[in-house]
Amino acid sequence: MLLVHANYTLLPALIVTGLLTDGGYAWLRPSAGRAHAVQAFAALVPATLFVLVLTTLALTGVLDWSVTLVAGAVTLAALTGWLLGLAFLPFAQTP
């Protein structure tokens, strides 16, 4: 939708989110043997996206939400990502 309507306002936020996601993946190295890294990565990606997109919208004057609503949206995005990380993490097998 971003490219269809030629509205590139959010493009920098999306690029920075992608770069931070790549950096977080390299730093955390999530794998089946590192369950905490998978959970942290799954929570940080949507939280980063929401923070950057909502900040961009607030700075451009499009977003008129209160601080508590923005904080709640970011928190719920992080919790949803964390729960999805728990749900789709392969169960560790004991040797």
N, CA, C and O atoms as a MOPAC input file, in Angstrom:
PM7 MOZYME 1SCF
protein

 N      0.82400 1    -1.19200 1     0.00000 1
 C      0.00000 1     0.00000 1     0.00000 1
 C      0.87000 1     1.25800 1     0.00000 1
 O      0.47300 1     2.30400 1    -0.51300 1
 N      2.04000 1     1.13600 1     0.57500 1
 C      2.92500 1     2.29300 1     0.63900 1
 C      3.31500 1     2.75900 1    -0.76100 1
 O      3.33200 1     3.95800 1    -1.03800 1
 N      3.62400 1     1.81900 1    -1.63100 1
 C      4.07000 1     2.17800 1    -2.97100 1
 C      2.91500 1     2.44700 1    -3.92200 1
 O      3.08000 1     3.18700 1    -4.89200 1
 N      1.75800 1     1.86900 1    -3.66700 1
 C      0.61200 1     2.05800 1    -4.55100 1
 C      0.13200 1     3.50100 1    -4.50900 1
 O     -0.19000 1     4.08100 1    -5.54600 1
 N      0.08400 1     4.07500 1    -3.33300 1
 C     -0.42900 1     5.43800 1    -3.18000 1
 C      0.67600 1     6.49500 1    -3.23300 1
 O      0.40200 1     7.68200 1    -3.05200 1
 N      1.90800 1     6.08300 1    -3.47600 1
 C      3.05900 1     6.98700 1    -3.57200 1
 C      3.19400 1     7.86200 1    -2.33200 1
 O      3.52900 1     9.04300 1    -2.42500 1
 N      2.92900 1     7.27200 1    -1.17400 1
 C      3.09500 1     7.96800 1     0.09400 1
 C      4.30500 1     7.35600 1     0.79100 1
 O      4.20800 1     6.29500 1     1.40900 1
 N      5.42800 1     8.02700 1     0.68700 1
 C      6.68100 1     7.47800 1     1.18600 1
 C      7.03400 1     7.97400 1     2.58000 1
 O      8.20000 1     7.92700 1     2.97000 1
 N      6.07200 1     8.43700 1     3.32200 1
 C      6.33100 1     8.97600 1     4.65400 1
 C      6.88600 1     7.91600 1     5.58700 1
 O      7.77500 1     8.19900 1     6.39000 1
 N      6.37800 1     6.71100 1     5.49000 1
 C      6.78600 1     5.64900 1     6.40700 1
 C      7.99900 1     4.86600 1     5.92600 1
 O      8.50900 1     4.01800 1     6.65800 1
 N      8.46600 1     5.12700 1     4.72700 1
 C      9.56900 1     4.35400 1     4.17100 1
 C     10.83500 1     4.39500 1     5.03200 1
 O     11.43300 1     3.34000 1     5.24000 1
 N     11.27600 1     5.54400 1     5.54300 1
 C     12.46000 1     5.53400 1     6.40900 1
 C     12.27000 1     4.68600 1     7.66800 1
 O     13.19300 1     3.99000 1     8.08800 1
 N     11.09200 1     4.73900 1     8.26600 1
 C     10.83900 1     3.93200 1     9.46000 1
 C     10.90200 1     2.44500 1     9.13900 1
 O     11.41000 1     1.65600 1     9.93500 1
 N     10.39000 1     2.06300 1     7.98300 1
 C     10.41100 1     0.65300 1     7.59400 1
 C     11.82100 1     0.18100 1     7.27200 1
 O     12.18300 1    -0.95200 1     7.59000 1
 N     12.61700 1     1.03500 1     6.64600 1
 C     14.00200 1     0.66800 1     6.34400 1
 C     14.80900 1     0.52800 1     7.62800 1
 O     15.57100 1    -0.42700 1     7.78200 1
 N     14.64600 1     1.47400 1     8.55200 1
 C     15.36200 1     1.39500 1     9.83000 1
 C     14.91500 1     0.17000 1    10.61600 1
 O     15.73800 1    -0.47600 1    11.26500 1
 N     13.63400 1    -0.16100 1    10.57200 1
 C     13.14700 1    -1.36400 1    11.24200 1
 C     13.81200 1    -2.60500 1    10.66600 1
 O     14.21700 1    -3.49800 1    11.41100 1
 N     13.92500 1    -2.66600 1     9.35400 1
 C     14.59400 1    -3.80500 1     8.72500 1
 C     16.05300 1    -3.90700 1     9.12500 1
 O     16.54600 1    -5.00200 1     9.39600 1
 N     16.74700 1    -2.78200 1     9.16500 1
 C     18.15700 1    -2.79200 1     9.56500 1
 C     18.32300 1    -3.19800 1    11.02600 1
 O     19.21300 1    -3.97900 1    11.36000 1
 N     17.46200 1    -2.66500 1    11.89800 1
 C     17.53000 1    -3.04500 1    13.30800 1
 C     17.15500 1    -4.50800 1    13.51400 1
 O     17.70400 1    -5.17000 1    14.39500 1
 N     16.23200 1    -5.01400 1    12.71500 1
 C     15.86600 1    -6.42200 1    12.79500 1
 C     17.04400 1    -7.30300 1    12.38900 1
 O     17.32200 1    -8.30500 1    13.04800 1
 N     17.73200 1    -6.94400 1    11.31900 1
 C     18.91300 1    -7.70300 1    10.90700 1
 C     19.99700 1    -7.66500 1    11.98200 1
 O     20.63100 1    -8.68100 1    12.26900 1
 N     20.20500 1    -6.49100 1    12.57200 1
 C     21.18800 1    -6.38200 1    13.64500 1
 C     20.79500 1    -7.17800 1    14.87300 1
 O     21.63900 1    -7.82300 1    15.49600 1
 N     19.52000 1    -7.13800 1    15.22600 1
 C     19.04500 1    -7.92400 1    16.36600 1
 C     19.15900 1    -9.41100 1    16.13200 1
 O     19.45400 1   -10.16800 1    17.05600 1
 N     18.92700 1    -9.83800 1    14.89500 1
 C     19.05800 1   -11.25900 1    14.57000 1
 C     20.51600 1   -11.70200 1    14.68900 1
 O     20.80100 1   -12.77900 1    15.21000 1
 N     21.43300 1   -10.86900 1    14.20500 1
 C     22.85300 1   -11.20400 1    14.29400 1
 C     23.33900 1   -11.19200 1    15.73800 1
 O     24.19800 1   -11.99000 1    16.11300 1
 N     22.79700 1   -10.29900 1    16.53900 1
 C     23.22800 1   -10.18500 1    17.93400 1
 C     22.62900 1   -11.28400 1    18.80400 1
 O     23.34000 1   -11.88900 1    19.60600 1
 N     21.32800 1   -11.55200 1    18.65700 1
 C     20.66100 1   -12.54400 1    19.50400 1
 C     20.87900 1   -13.97700 1    19.02800 1
 O     20.87900 1   -14.90100 1    19.84100 1
 N     21.06400 1   -14.17200 1    17.73800 1
 C     21.22500 1   -15.49300 1    17.12600 1
 C     20.15000 1   -16.47600 1    17.58900 1
 O     20.47700 1   -17.49500 1    18.19700 1
 N     18.87200 1   -16.19200 1    17.31600 1
 C     17.80500 1   -17.09000 1    17.75900 1
 C     17.86300 1   -18.42600 1    17.02000 1
 O     18.06900 1   -18.47600 1    15.80700 1
 N     17.67700 1   -19.49500 1    17.77100 1
 C     17.63600 1   -20.84100 1    17.20000 1
 C     16.83100 1   -21.72000 1    18.14200 1
 O     16.42000 1   -21.27800 1    19.21500 1
 N     16.60900 1   -22.95800 1    17.74200 1
 C     15.80600 1   -23.86700 1    18.56300 1
 C     16.46500 1   -24.12300 1    19.91200 1
 O     15.77400 1   -24.36500 1    20.90200 1
 N     17.77500 1   -24.07400 1    19.96200 1
 C     18.48500 1   -24.29400 1    21.21600 1
 C     18.56100 1   -23.05900 1    22.10300 1
 O     18.95500 1   -23.15400 1    23.26500 1
 N     18.19600 1   -21.92600 1    21.57500 1
 C     18.24100 1   -20.66500 1    22.32900 1
 C     16.83900 1   -20.08000 1    22.39800 1
 O     16.51600 1   -19.10200 1    21.72400 1
 N     16.01800 1   -20.70400 1    23.23000 1
 C     14.59900 1   -20.33300 1    23.31500 1
 C     14.41000 1   -18.88300 1    23.76000 1
 O     13.52700 1   -18.18900 1    23.25500 1
 N     15.22400 1   -18.43100 1    24.69200 1
 C     15.07600 1   -17.05100 1    25.16700 1
 C     15.41000 1   -16.04300 1    24.06300 1
 O     14.80200 1   -14.97600 1    23.98400 1
 N     16.37200 1   -16.38800 1    23.22300 1
 C     16.71600 1   -15.50100 1    22.11300 1
 C     15.57800 1   -15.43600 1    21.09700 1
 O     15.29800 1   -14.37600 1    20.53800 1
 N     14.92300 1   -16.57100 1    20.86200 1
 C     13.78000 1   -16.58800 1    19.94000 1
 C     12.65500 1   -15.72800 1    20.49300 1
 O     12.05100 1   -14.94600 1    19.75800 1
 N     12.37200 1   -15.86600 1    21.77000 1
 C     11.29200 1   -15.09600 1    22.39400 1
 C     11.60800 1   -13.60500 1    22.39100 1
 O     10.73600 1   -12.78500 1    22.10400 1
 N     12.84100 1   -13.25400 1    22.70500 1
 C     13.22800 1   -11.83900 1    22.71000 1
 C     13.15400 1   -11.25200 1    21.30200 1
 O     12.66900 1   -10.13600 1    21.11400 1
 N     13.63300 1   -12.00200 1    20.32100 1
 C     13.58700 1   -11.52300 1    18.93600 1
 C     12.15000 1   -11.37100 1    18.45500 1
 O     11.81100 1   -10.39900 1    17.78100 1
 N     11.31200 1   -12.34000 1    18.80600 1
 C      9.90500 1   -12.28900 1    18.39400 1
 C      9.17900 1   -11.11200 1    19.03000 1
 O      8.22400 1   -10.60000 1    18.44600 1
 N      9.60000 1   -10.67400 1    20.19700 1
 C      8.97600 1    -9.52500 1    20.85300 1
 C      9.55600 1    -8.19900 1    20.35900 1
 O      8.83500 1    -7.20900 1    20.24100 1
 N     10.84600 1    -8.18100 1    20.07600 1
 C     11.49900 1    -6.92400 1    19.70600 1
 C     11.16700 1    -6.45300 1    18.29500 1
 O     11.12100 1    -5.24800 1    18.04500 1
 N     10.93700 1    -7.36800 1    17.38100 1
 C     10.66200 1    -6.96000 1    15.99500 1
 C      9.36400 1    -6.15400 1    15.88500 1
 O      9.39300 1    -5.05000 1    15.34200 1
 N      8.22100 1    -6.66100 1    16.37900 1
 C      7.00800 1    -5.83500 1    16.26300 1
 C      7.05800 1    -4.57800 1    17.12400 1
 O      6.49700 1    -3.54800 1    16.74700 1
 N      7.72400 1    -4.64900 1    18.28000 1
 C      7.83400 1    -3.45700 1    19.11900 1
 C      8.63500 1    -2.37000 1    18.40800 1
 O      8.26800 1    -1.19600 1    18.44800 1
 N      9.72500 1    -2.76300 1    17.75800 1
 C     10.53300 1    -1.80300 1    17.00400 1
 C      9.73400 1    -1.19200 1    15.86100 1
 O      9.77900 1     0.01800 1    15.63800 1
 N      9.00300 1    -2.03500 1    15.14200 1
 C      8.18000 1    -1.54300 1    14.04000 1
 C      7.14600 1    -0.54200 1    14.53400 1
 O      6.99000 1     0.53000 1    13.94800 1
 N      6.44300 1    -0.88100 1    15.59800 1
 C      5.40500 1     0.01100 1    16.11600 1
 C      6.00100 1     1.31700 1    16.62400 1
 O      5.44500 1     2.38500 1    16.36800 1
 N      7.12200 1     1.25300 1    17.34000 1
 C      7.73900 1     2.47800 1    17.86200 1
 C      8.12600 1     3.41300 1    16.71800 1
 O      7.83500 1     4.60800 1    16.76500 1
 N      8.77300 1     2.87700 1    15.70300 1
 C      9.23900 1     3.73600 1    14.61500 1
 C      8.09700 1     4.25800 1    13.74800 1
 O      8.11100 1     5.42300 1    13.34900 1
 N      7.12100 1     3.42300 1    13.45400 1
 C      5.99300 1     3.87800 1    12.62900 1
 C      5.15400 1     4.90300 1    13.38500 1
 O      4.78300 1     5.93500 1    12.82500 1
 N      4.85300 1     4.62500 1    14.65100 1
 C      4.03600 1     5.56600 1    15.41900 1
 C      4.77900 1     6.86900 1    15.68500 1
 O      4.16400 1     7.93400 1    15.72100 1
 N      6.08900 1     6.79700 1    15.87200 1
 C      6.87800 1     8.02100 1    16.03200 1
 C      6.86000 1     8.84600 1    14.74900 1
 O      6.71900 1    10.06800 1    14.79200 1
 N      7.00200 1     8.17900 1    13.61700 1
 C      6.94600 1     8.88300 1    12.33200 1
 C      5.59200 1     9.54200 1    12.12500 1
 O      5.51500 1    10.69500 1    11.70200 1
 N      4.52800 1     8.81100 1    12.42200 1
 C      3.19000 1     9.38000 1    12.26300 1
 C      2.95300 1    10.54100 1    13.22300 1
 O      2.29500 1    11.51700 1    12.86300 1
 N      3.48400 1    10.44400 1    14.44000 1
 C      3.31700 1    11.53400 1    15.40300 1
 C      4.10100 1    12.77300 1    14.97200 1
 O      3.61400 1    13.89500 1    15.11300 1
 N      5.30700 1    12.57800 1    14.45000 1
 C      6.12300 1    13.71600 1    14.02900 1
 C      5.56900 1    14.40400 1    12.78800 1
 O      5.77500 1    15.60300 1    12.60000 1
 N      4.87500 1    13.66300 1    11.94800 1
 C      4.28200 1    14.26900 1    10.75400 1
 C      2.90700 1    14.86100 1    11.02500 1
 O      2.31400 1    15.47400 1    10.13700 1
 N      2.39400 1    14.68900 1    12.23000 1
 C      1.11800 1    15.28000 1    12.59700 1
 C     -0.09500 1    14.45600 1    12.22600 1
 O     -1.22400 1    14.93000 1    12.35400 1
 N      0.11200 1    13.23600 1    11.77100 1
 C     -1.00000 1    12.37700 1    11.37200 1
 C     -1.61900 1    11.68600 1    12.58000 1
 O     -2.82700 1    11.45400 1    12.61500 1
 N     -0.80400 1    11.36200 1    13.55700 1
 C     -1.25000 1    10.59600 1    14.72100 1
 C     -1.58000 1    11.54400 1    15.86700 1
 O     -0.76900 1    12.39400 1    16.23600 1
 N     -2.76100 1    11.39100 1    16.41800 1
 C     -3.18600 1    12.23800 1    17.53000 1
 C     -3.56500 1    11.37400 1    18.73100 1
 O     -4.58900 1    11.60200 1    19.37500 1
 N     -2.73200 1    10.38600 1    19.02200 1
 C     -2.98700 1     9.48800 1    20.14400 1
 C     -2.29800 1    10.02300 1    21.39400 1
 O     -1.34100 1    10.79300 1    21.31300 1
 N     -2.79800 1     9.60300 1    22.54000 1
 C     -2.13400 1     9.95000 1    23.79600 1
 C     -0.90700 1     9.05300 1    23.97500 1
 O     -0.76000 1     8.03000 1    23.30700 1
 N     -0.04500 1     9.46100 1    24.88200 1
 C      1.17100 1     8.68800 1    25.14500 1
 C      0.82300 1     7.30800 1    25.68500 1
 O      1.47800 1     6.32200 1    25.34700 1
 N     -0.20100 1     7.23600 1    26.51800 1
 C     -0.57000 1     5.93800 1    27.08500 1
 C     -1.13200 1     4.99600 1    26.02300 1
 O     -0.90800 1     3.78800 1    26.09800 1
 N     -1.84400 1     5.51600 1    25.05400 1
 C     -2.36500 1     4.67300 1    23.98100 1
 C     -1.23100 1     4.15200 1    23.10500 1
 O     -1.24200 1     2.98700 1    22.70700 1
 N     -0.26300 1     4.99400 1    22.80500 1
 C      0.89600 1     4.56300 1    22.01800 1
 C      1.69300 1     3.51900 1    22.79200 1
 O      2.10400 1     2.50600 1    22.22600 1
 N      1.91400 1     3.76000 1    24.08300 1
 C      2.65300 1     2.79500 1    24.90100 1
 C      1.91300 1     1.46300 1    24.97800 1
 O      2.53600 1     0.40200 1    24.94200 1
 N      0.60600 1     1.51600 1    25.08200 1
 C     -0.17900 1     0.28900 1    25.11100 1
 C     -0.11700 1    -0.46800 1    23.79800 1
 O     -0.04100 1    -1.69600 1    23.79300 1
 N     -0.14800 1     0.25100 1    22.68500 1
 C     -0.06200 1    -0.40100 1    21.37400 1
 C      1.29100 1    -1.08200 1    21.19000 1
 O      1.36400 1    -2.19900 1    20.67700 1
 N      2.35300 1    -0.41300 1    21.60700 1
 C      3.69300 1    -0.99700 1    21.50000 1
 C      3.81300 1    -2.21100 1    22.41200 1
 O      4.37600 1    -3.23300 1    22.01800 1
 N      3.28900 1    -2.10400 1    23.62500 1
 C      3.34500 1    -3.22100 1    24.56800 1
 C      2.56500 1    -4.41900 1    24.05500 1
 O      3.04400 1    -5.55000 1    24.14200 1
 N      1.37600 1    -4.19000 1    23.52400 1
 C      0.58200 1    -5.29800 1    22.98700 1
 C      1.24700 1    -5.92300 1    21.76300 1
 O      1.16300 1    -7.13700 1    21.57300 1
 N      1.89500 1    -5.13000 1    20.94300 1
 C      2.61900 1    -5.68600 1    19.79800 1
 C      3.76200 1    -6.57800 1    20.27100 1
 O      3.97700 1    -7.66100 1    19.72500 1
 N      4.49500 1    -6.12100 1    21.28900 1
 C      5.59400 1    -6.92000 1    21.82000 1
 C      5.08300 1    -8.20500 1    22.46800 1
 O      5.66600 1    -9.27100 1    22.27600 1
 N      4.00500 1    -8.10800 1    23.22700 1
 C      3.44700 1    -9.30600 1    23.86400 1
 C      2.91400 1   -10.29700 1    22.83800 1
 O      3.07700 1   -11.50600 1    23.00400 1
 N      2.29000 1    -9.80700 1    21.79500 1
 C      1.79800 1   -10.69100 1    20.74200 1
 C      2.95300 1   -11.39600 1    20.03800 1
 O      2.87800 1   -12.59400 1    19.76800 1
 N      4.00900 1   -10.66600 1    19.74400 1
 C      5.18700 1   -11.28300 1    19.13900 1
 C      5.81300 1   -12.31600 1    20.04900 1
 O      6.22600 1   -13.38100 1    19.59100 1
 N      5.88800 1   -12.01200 1    21.33700 1
 C      6.45500 1   -12.95300 1    22.30200 1
 C      5.61900 1   -14.22600 1    22.37400 1
 O      6.16300 1   -15.33000 1    22.39800 1
 N      4.28900 1   -14.07300 1    22.40900 1
 C      3.41400 1   -15.24600 1    22.45100 1
 C      3.51900 1   -16.06700 1    21.17000 1
 O      3.48600 1   -17.29700 1    21.22400 1
 N      3.64300 1   -15.41300 1    20.02800 1
 C      3.84400 1   -16.16100 1    18.78600 1
 C      5.18900 1   -16.87600 1    18.78600 1
 O      5.30800 1   -17.97700 1    18.24900 1
 N      6.19800 1   -16.25800 1    19.38600 1
 C      7.48800 1   -16.92800 1    19.52900 1
 C      7.38200 1   -18.16500 1    20.39500 1
 O      8.03400 1   -19.17400 1    20.12300 1
 N      6.56800 1   -18.09800 1    21.43200 1
 C      6.33800 1   -19.27800 1    22.27100 1
 C      5.56600 1   -20.35200 1    21.52000 1
 O      5.87000 1   -21.53900 1    21.64000 1
 N      4.57400 1   -19.94200 1    20.75000 1
 C      3.70500 1   -20.90400 1    20.07400 1
 C      4.42600 1   -21.64600 1    18.95300 1
 O      4.18400 1   -22.83500 1    18.74100 1
 N      5.29700 1   -20.96200 1    18.24300 1
 C      5.92400 1   -21.58100 1    17.08500 1
 C      7.34400 1   -22.05700 1    17.33500 1
 O      8.00700 1   -22.51800 1    16.40600 1
 N      7.82200 1   -21.95700 1    18.56000 1
 C      9.15100 1   -22.45400 1    18.88400 1
 C      9.10700 1   -23.97200 1    18.92400 1
 O      8.28300 1   -24.54600 1    19.63500 1
 N      9.97700 1   -24.62900 1    18.17500 1
 C      9.98700 1   -26.09500 1    18.24600 1
 C     10.36700 1   -26.54600 1    19.65400 1
 O     11.23300 1   -25.96000 1    20.30400 1
 N      9.70900 1   -27.57700 1    20.09200 1
 C     10.00900 1   -28.08700 1    21.42400 1
 C     11.41100 1   -28.67600 1    21.44600 1
 O     11.80600 1   -29.41900 1    20.54600 1
 N     12.15000 1   -28.33300 1    22.48600 1
 C     13.51500 1   -28.83500 1    22.61800 1
 C     13.47800 1   -30.31700 1    22.96400 1
 O     12.70900 1   -30.75100 1    23.82200 1
 N     14.30900 1   -31.07300 1    22.29300 1
 C     14.37300 1   -32.50500 1    22.55200 1
 C     15.50100 1   -32.77600 1    23.52500 1
 O     16.58600 1   -32.20300 1    23.41900 1
 N     15.23300 1   -33.64900 1    24.46600 1
 C     16.27500 1   -34.01300 1    25.42000 1
 C     17.15200 1   -35.09000 1    24.80200 1
 O     16.65100 1   -35.97400 1    24.10700 1
 N     18.45700 1   -35.02500 1    25.04900 1
 C     19.36400 1   -36.02300 1    24.44000 1
 C     19.22900 1   -37.38700 1    25.05800 1
 O     19.92200 1   -38.32000 1    24.65200 1

